[in-house]
């Protein structure tokens, strides 16, 4: 028998958050080295606990999750989601437009597989969470990366988007707030992107998982609220706003003219019904979570953990010579830039490995987010403020005199 090889569709798939450097860091931990894992956006890793609203919902309704439920999701959960997205300004939706999955990761695959034939293209932001590019590859498509411009506050470059549309382009992904930059897009940018989709007949995928973690008094505006004449698939979940990563609770809502999406929906029905249903225990907590806005709000206000952790990070990063950054508006990420000439940077992966071994701080290089230059990395701001401040100081000491070999 010959060697069993991976399928060609897997050749471009990468997951640097849990890639080779991550496994190297885990080996260091086994040797007794304390590694600060700034690679993962998992709040539970850093002591964020279970909200009381979630605990009560489970305790009071746990028996309701014993059997399979509707393949789209439990009725109460879908109603709560439809109500929530309607409150964000998305018109004309009801529970029948909602599909619940085991995290946004699963619903992304449900959204892409029925849409793409081999070679079809999807516009994906760069930088972006690698789930999107990877999922397009796995679905047989081709991700085409449009530039988010750091000089313009990391906003999408509309001209670049237009230049990359071909007859094979089927959809455009908008990640707002963005991961890894943590930037919130203004309404004006969203409207320009919608106009491009309207002009070229593109389906919009709106990944809005961080919409409840927006700071500094800014307001998130859902893409789906800005037009009702285009098909838009809005994706969201509870992993970040209510610190429930392990519950794997995500959803998508299809809005826009029903006659344009009916056949596409049937493809999603085929996949979701074959899967039977998503985790019912996670679905039980959805209504309670979407009524509990106090949990996310308490984290992003001055004095809240996420807010204060960001401020501590920014204070120390600002002191590092040869490093610049755009302060994030939302989530708990930033995407700093290294002075490649000062540090002789030719590989962001080598930089991340050097940083790990010198400081025991694990970060993901920019290439892990499909960024095309070797000059960026992502910081996850989830440890306590004092621990983050210390980590940034140690990184500054490491960079003082650093030259990549």
N, C-alpha and C positions, 0 to 999 in steps of 0.2 A: 504493500500500500504506500502511495506517495504522501508527501507532506501536505497537510490540509492548510491551505492558504486563506488569508483574508480576502474578501471580495474587493474588487477594484473601487467600489463606492466608498470604502473606508480609508482610502489612501490619504485624502485631504482632511480627514476628521482629526481634531486635536482637542484635548481638554487639559490645558496647562494648569488650571487651578488644582487639579489632581494628577499632574503629569510627572515626568521624571524627577524634577526638582522636589516635588512634594514627597515622593517616595524616598529621596535622599534625606530629606528633613526627618521623615519618620524613622529612618535608620539611625539618625543622630539621637533622636529621642530614646530609642531603645538602648543606646549607649549611655543614657543618663544625662544627656545635654538638654537643657530646657530651651525649646524653640518657640518663639513668639509667632504664631501662625496668622500673619496678616494677609494670607492668601484667600481666606474663606469668609463669605458673607453669611455665616451661620451664627445668629445671636446667642443661641444656647451655649456655644463653645465658650462664651465670655460672660456667662452668668445671668443672662436675661432669662427670667423665669416665666412660668405659665401664668397668663392673666387670670384673675379671679373669674371673669365672665366666662372664660373657656372651661375652667374647672367646673363651674356650676352647671353649664350646659351639658357637659359629659355626665356628671353625677345624676342629673335629673332626667336624662333621655337616653342613657346608654343602651337600654333594651331595644330601642328603635333601630339600632344598627346591626342587628344580628343577621338578617337575611339580605339577599340581593335587593337592590332598589332599582328604580327606573334607570335605563342605560344612560339617559341624559343627566340624571341626578335626582336627589330627593325633592319632592315638590316644595317643601318649606324652604329648602336651601335655594332652589332656583327662583322662588318668589322673592326671597331676600336679595339675591343678586340682581334680579331685574329691577327691584325697587331702588337698589343702590345706584346702579348705572343710570336709571332714569333720573335720580336726584342729581347726577352729574351732568344732566342736560341731554342725554341720548334719547331721541324720540322714537316712538312707535315700536318699542320692544316689550315682550312679555316673557313669562317663564319658558315658553316653547322655543325661544331664541337662545337659551342658555344651555351650554354643555359643560358639565363639571368633570374635571380630570384629576389625576394624581399629580398635582403640581402643574405649573405652567409648562414645564418641560414636556409633559405628556400631551397637553392640548396643542402645543406647537406642532407636534408630529401629526395630530389629528387634523390640523388646519392645512398642513402642507401636502400630505400624501394624496388627498383627493384632488388637489389642484394641479400638480406638476406632472407633466410628461418628461421623458428623458431629454435633458438639454434645456428645458425651460429655465428662465432666469428670474431671480428675485433680487431686488435692490435692498441691500443690507448696510447699515451704517458702519463706518470705520472711524474710531474704535467702537466695538460693540461686544456684548456678552456672546461668547462663542457658541452658545446653544443655537443661535439663529443660523449662522453659516454652516455649522455641522449638520443641523437638521435638514437644511436645503440639500446638502450633498447626499445625505442618506435617502432623501426622497427622490433622488435621481436628477435633481436640478443643479443649477450653477448659481452660487451667490455672487453678485456683482457689487463690490463695495464702493459706496459713495462716501465722500470725505465730509467729516465734521471738522470744521476749521477752528483750530485752537486760537488763532489770532482774532476770531470773531466769537469768542466766548464758547467755543466748541459747538456752535450752531451748525446745522446741516448746510452745506454749500448747494444752493438750489441749482446753480449753473452746472455744477458737476453732476448732480442727479440727472438733469436733462441730457447731458452729453453721453450718459451711459445707458439710455433707454434704446432698446432694439425691438424688432418684431417678436423676439422671444420673451420679452419682459412681461411677466404675469402679475407681479405684486411688488409693493414697497413696504418695508418694515420701518416703523417709527418707534424708537425706544425712548419714552419720555415719562419721568426723568430717566436720563441715560445711565447705563452701567457700561463702562467704568468711570465716566467723567463726573457723575453726580449732578450734571447740569439740567436745569428745567428750561424747556423751550417756550418762548413767548407765543402768544396767539398769532402774531403776524407771520412768524415762521411756519407754524402749523397750517395756516391758511394758504401759504404759498405751496406747501407740499401737497395739500389737498387739490389745489388747482392743477398741479402737474399730474396727479392721479386722474383727475377728471378729463384732462386733455388727452391722455394716452390710454384711458380705459383700464386703469390698474386697480386691483384689489389692495386695500390698505390693511396691514396688520399693525395694530396699536398695542404695544407692550407697555402697560401702565402699572406694573407691580409695585412701584414706589410712590404712587400718587398720594398716599396718606402720610408720607414722610418728607414733606416740603417745609423748609424753614424760612426764617426771616420775614414772615408775614406774606410771603408769595403764595399764589393760588394756582393749583394745577387745573388745567382745562383739558377735558377729554377730547381727543380728536373726533370721536363720534358725535359730539355735541355741536360741532361746527358745520356739519352738513348732513342732510338726510336724503340726498339724491345719489349717494355713492355707497356701494357695499363696503362695510368696515367690520373687521373682526377685532374686538377689544378684549384684551387678555389681562387678567388680574388674579390675585390670590392673597393668602393670609401669611405666607412664610415670613415676610419682612415686617409688615405693619403690626402683627400680633405675635411675632417671634415663634412661628409654628412651622419651621422648615421641615421637621421630621413628620409632621402630619400629612405632608404632600397634598395640599389643598389649593387647587387652582381652577380657573374657569375661563371660558371664552363666551362672548355674546356677539351674535351676528346682527348687525343693523343695516338699514338701507332698504332699497326696493326689493321686496320678497321675490318678485318674478325674475330678478337677475341672479339670485343665489339659490333657487330651489334645487336645481340639479346638483350643485356643489354641496348643499346641505345633505342630500341623500348619500353622498360619498362619506360625509362625516358620520351619518347615522350607521352606515355599514361598519365603519371602524369601531365606533363606540358600543354598538350592540354586540359586536364580536368580543369586545373586552368585558362584556356583561355589566360592570358598573365600577365606579371608583370607590375608594375607601369610605365606607358609610360613617365611621366614627368621626372622620374629618368633616364630613358634610353636616353632621349634627351640630357642629359648633358655628357654622356659617352665619345663621341668623343672629346669634348672640354677639359674634365678633363684629358684624356690620352695624349693630346697634351701639357697640362699645368703641366710640371714637376717642374716649378719654385715654385709652392705652397708648395709641400712637401719638396723640397730641402731647401727652406728658413727657414723651421722649424727645420731642423736637423743640420744645419751648426753652427759653433761657433757664438754666438750672436742671434741665432734663439730660439724661445720659448722652443721647446722640448729639445734641447741641453742644454740650460742654466738651465732649470728646473731639468734635470737629474743631472747636475753638483752640483747644490745647494743641492739636496737630498743626493748625495753621500758624500759631505763635512760634512753634519751634522750626517748622519748615521755612518760615520767612528768614530765619537766621543762617540758612545754609547757602554758602556761596556756590554758584554754578548750578543751582536748581531753581526752576520757576514752576508756577502752577496757577490754575484757575480755581478759585475757591468754589466748592460745590454748593448748590442750592438745596439739594435733596439727598435722600438715601444716606449712605455712610461710606462713600468712596471719593477718592480724588485720583487724578491721573497726571502726576508731575512729569516735568521734562528735564532731562539732564543735558548739560552743555557738553556736546560730544567732543568738541575740540579740547576743552579744558581737561576732560577725563579720558580722552582718547578712546571713546566708546565706539566699538565696531559690532558688538553683539550684546543685545539686551539680556540674552540668556546667560552669557558669561558674567555680566554685571550682577544679575540676581543670584547666581551661584557664589560669586565672590562675597557679596553682601551676607548671604546665609552663613558662610563659613567664618567670616570675620566677626559678625555681630549676633548670629543665631536668630536673625529676623528673616522670616520667609515671606517673600512677596512674589507676585506674578508679573513677569515682564510684559511690555506692551504688545509684543507679537502674539501673546496668548489671547489678545482681544482683537486680532486681525489688524493691528496697526502696522504700517508698512516701513517705518523707520525704527532703528535700534535705540531710541532715545527716551522711551517712556516706561513707566511701571505703574501699577495700581496699588494704592494704599487702602486697606480696609480699616475703618476707624470704629472698631467695636470694643476693644479693650477699654478699661477704665482710663480716665483722662490722664492721671499721673503716669500710668504705664505707657500710654501712647507718647506722652511728652518725653519720657526717658528714652523710648525707642527712637524717636526722631533725633534726639541729641546724639545717641550712639551712631545713627546713620550719618549725621553731620560729621562726627569725628572720623568715621570710616572714609567719607568722601574727601576730607581734608588731606590733600596729598595723593589721593587715589589716581592711578593711571592704569588703564586696562592693558594687559599684556597681549 
